[in-house]
Amino acid sequence: MKLWDKGISIDNKIEQFTVGNDREIDIHIAKYDVIASKAHAKMLQSIGILTSEELEQLLEGLEVLAQQIEEGTFEIDAQFEDVHSKIEFELTKSLGEVGKKIHTARSRNDQVLVACHLYYKENLQVVQSKVKTLFDTLLDLAETHKDKLLPGYTHLQVAMPSSFGLWFSAYAELMIDDVYLLNAALKTVDQNPLGSAAGYGSSFPIDRELTTKEMDFATLKYNVVAAQMGRGKNERTIAAALGSLANTLSRFAMDVCLYMSQNFGFVTFPDELTTGSSIMPHKKNPDVFELIRGKCNKIQALQTEMVLITNNLPSGYHRDFQLLKENMIAAFEELKDILDIFNYAIQQVIVKDIDLNDDKYKYLFTVDNINTLVVEGQSFREAYQKIGGQVQDGTYIPDTSKQHTHIGSIHNLSLDRIKAKFPN
């Protein structure tokens, strides 16, 4: 059951190697192949390749398959090479000769390409929605804990006063930058490639603007060679955007793991969100955040993989492109789960009180105290030397009363401005 079958048998080992695990992967794009096939059928009817009755039959047959996909009963059996051959087989089985007409004026190349475009487009929007949910959670946490002191570190040494409000909202605002990149990736894939066929168009008088409107693409990838060359470029662009978001989440997860350790002791979580040790009964491990960190680091490696698979390929289609789907789709599915579990877990964070009388925080306010002396009239260098001398001779006594009033500082988080900056 191959779309390219010419009646010649192919070696079983070769077939197994070239098909790979497309059947399992293609379940994720089955819905989108049906959407594209509906648009393609309507276009074929508009140019006289199909009659109105044939179009109606094909749309009904495709809707049956769409329902099966929605309900989870659609399967790609071992006899089929991929989802595209399965769908055409089902249409032919139920509609006869009419089912065979669905492949007119298109190639499996642009079937795969448009299905991937549609999958990427929808899932980039899903990821953005989940980012917005986590973003809102973090701003709520920032507001709730805006007055809770958190030591700031440079070089992992106690440095200056921060706050939990500043910490939570920092990661919230960083995710805005990630959304900018997600939007760029979305714009890249929101272009209809259908009609490029095997990469050089078709001699049929197809209407590519009609399919663009039917599938709700923002625009058309006009040049048919450019449309096929977008395969690989799309994945590299998306992988960069997903990797940027994964980096933000990974760093945040690392902070959580660090802050949960006894040596820091800044936050904790309910027992049911942590795991224990098989031999150490006192352990309360942040496994969720460790796995988030590891999974996000794995996603960050995806861009390199996409670059190396497609680097320096000449124009036109190459079978190498088949290798792009598996890990791209896996990254999307993984990242959606990560965003859900991160949002679920971080809402239950328990922020602990920090004892500023602890000796290790003794010098947290030295910079504030220098600034106080400057405001009173001393030069910065003189004030620096004075406080530095007190630190050295052990006479330094911290003054913790200094307020930070500028935009984006401890006592002026500007959460409303950060919230307003999130892209619509």
Buried (B, 14 or more C-beta within 10 A) or exposed (E): BBBEEEEEEEEEEEEEEEBBEBBEBBBBBBBBBBBBBBBBBBBBBBBEBBEEEBBBBBBEBBEBBBEBBEEEEBEBEEEBBBBBBBBBBBBBEBBEEBBEBBBBBBBBBBBBBBBBBBBBBBBBBBBBEBBBBBBBBBBBBBBEBBEBBBBBEEEEEBBBBBBBBBBBBBBBBBBBEBBEBBBBBBBBBBBBBBBBBBBEBBEBEBBBBBBBEBBEBEEBBEEBBBBBBBBBBBBBBBBBBBBBBBBBBBBBBBBBBBBBEEEBEBBBBEEEBBEEEEEEEEEBBBEBBBEBBEBBBBBBBBBEBBBEBBEEBEEEBBEEBBBBBBBBBBBBEBBBEBBEBBBEBBEEBEBBEBEBEEEEBBBBBBBBBBBBBBEEEBEEEEBBEBBEEBEEEEEBEBEEEBEBEEEBBBBEBBBEEBBEEBEE
